[in-house]
Structures are given as structure tokens and as C-alpha cells.
């Protein structure tokens, strides 16, 4: 559950600095931000304590960004070329020493005085997001529309709560970052972090902040970067929501194909004088049966791999992977496969005994072949799930824990 907090006026006590460690690391990815960086660094100096650090990652800037950073008490890391915001943040994460990590854009759009409240929430949460409160002056219309669109997509595809998952100000505990294994290179970093935080069941809180007009030229290109963010959302869904991406579409294709194949197996289906379904439609429907089931298997494989990565198994996976379910799949597969194989043998023998004439039982032959193939898929699927026995043990443990509750 996401907790919404407001900014208190008091600052946060730094309990790590007394021990000589670093409490908070603030990472500033900066690309051609020489105009805004002095404003941001001065504000951070006032907001942070003696046990905190600022890490500026100059992402291949062609202006005086690095020279500006050298005039302030911060750590400077430089990329030889521009590699993208996500890559800059990942570089900063490798160098950061704090147990709390705060990422903040270097364009002066985010209030540095929100950091004490943000760090305070990290004492009891793994991720603190800072949704922006903005107006037409601080954010262009196309960007606002994009934020609303992504909020809808992320809620539908990944089940994310709240809004503004693209905010460039957020904080995480170090151990939470280690679990995520971030790979984003560009502006898709925020959606990757939010999707993985939700999938791993991390404790989250929201701290609304006032978004300000940026200093300097904007770096975000709405259409190009929006496409990349959407692509990342859908790509991550293959692993983090295989039920939506594989299992449900596969089940739909399998069910529709099975019904159509059954209806057309007895002959053509005439819907109107101008529209009908015949042998060609029957062949397509018959092929859809094993195709749909293959998508279901892909979804199971993706879900089991996600469990290996430490993602808690979803209830549907716990039920499907129970050993009784695998046993049923095995026996049903054997029965369907043997029935299809026996039908193939019977049709072949009958054709041979009839004198090798024209073969007229095409529908029965296709159904028998599909039955044999689907039966083999069921048996293979049951054995495939058994190969993941260590993962299945985790799933069984999750089921036992859920039953205990």
C-alpha cells in the first residue's frame, strides 16, 4: 500500500554521521546543466547534513557542467560521451556510499527542501516517490498528457497505484536498489524502478512536491522518449505480468480455436449467403489449439523465472504449479495424446484397407493430429514444470503461507 505524506517543517536527524558513515547520497545526473547546476547545488547544501554526500554524474556534457560542479563540495563523475539519464544514474549508484539513495534532476525543477522529509520516510519505507504538482508554466501540455497516459497504462498493465510515476525525484534504500538490477539507459529509468518496486512488494510512500519551471534547455523529447518509455513498460510486462501478456491471450486463442474446430469438424458453417466457414477455416482453428497452449506455457516459464529472481509468486501461479495440477496435466496429456495417436493409426489402417483411394476424412485426420500434438504438449508442460522443482518448492511454500493466513 502506498502512503501519501506531506512535507514537515523539521529536518531529519542524521543517525549515521555520528558513526562516521554516509547517511544519504544524492545523485544528480547532469547533461548540459551548467546554468541550473549552481542553483541546485546551493539548495542541496542547505538541505543536507554533514553525513550526506552529493554525487554529480556529468553525462558527456558539452558545456561547463563539470567545471561548475568542481566549485562545490560534491563528488564528480564524468562520462566520456552522452549515454542517457538511466546510465548516468546507474553510474552514480555504483559510486554512492549512503544507505539512503536520492535521485534528483539537475535542472532546478525539484525543491531541495523536500529532501529531509523524503529521507525521513525512507526510515520506514523502501521507496519514496515524489509526484509533481505542476501547472501549464512548469510543464508543457504534451508532457502532462503523457503523464496521464502512462498512469493509465501502468495501472492497467502492472497494477501500479497513484500517479506521476515519471517523477525525477525519488529515494530508495540501498538494499532495495540491489534487488532491482536496473538496466535502463534513458528516461525509462523511473518506470523500471516503479514496476520492479511493485513486483517485489517493496514498501512505498508518496511525498507530493511542487514542480518548478526548469532552467536551461529541456532534454526530454516527448515522442521519441515517450515511445521508449512505453516500450520499456511492455517489455517488463513480459516478465512481471506474464498472466496478461501470455497466459490470458493464450487461453483466449485456445478456447476460441477449440470451439471453432469442434463446430467445423462436422462440415462447413454457413453464416449467410455471402459468408461462411469451410475447411480452410477449420485448419486455421485446429492449428490455434496447440498455438494457444504454447503461449500459456511461455507465460508459466516467464512467471517461474520471475520467482527465481526473487519476485513473490502470484496466486494463479501458486495454484497452477501445485503438484496435483501437474499430475492432472500429465494424465490428461497421456489420454489425449494416446487417443489422437490411436485415431491416426485407425484412419491410416482404414485408408490402406479401402484400397489406397482418395482420402476423404480430412477433418478427422486433422483433429487426430492436433490431439496427438496437444497431448504431447500437455505431457511436456507437466514435465517442464517439474524441471523447475526448486522454484516450485518456493511456490508451494508461498501457498502454505497463504493457507495459514
Buried (B, 14 or more C-beta within 10 A) or exposed (E): EBEEBEBEEEBBEBEBBEEEEBBBBBBBBBBBBBBBBBBBBEBBBEBBBEBBBBBBBBBBBEBBBBEBBEEBEBBBBBBEEBBBBBBBBBBBBEEBBBBBBBBBBBBBBBBBBBBBBBBBBBEEBBBBBBBBEBEEEBBBEEBBEBBEEBBEBBBEBBEBBBBBBBBBBBBBBBEBBEBBEBEBBBBBBBBBBBBBBBBBEBBBBBBBBBBBEBBBEEBBEBEEBBEBBBEBBEEBBBBBBBBBBBBBBBBEBBEBBBEBBEBBBEEEBEEEEEEEBEEEBBBBBBBBBBBBBBBBBBBBBBBBBBBEEEBBBBEBBBEBBBEEEBEEBBEBBBEBBEBBBEBBEEBEEEBEEEEEEEEEEEBBBBBBBBBBBBBBBBBBBBEBBBEBEEBBEBBBEBBEEEEEE
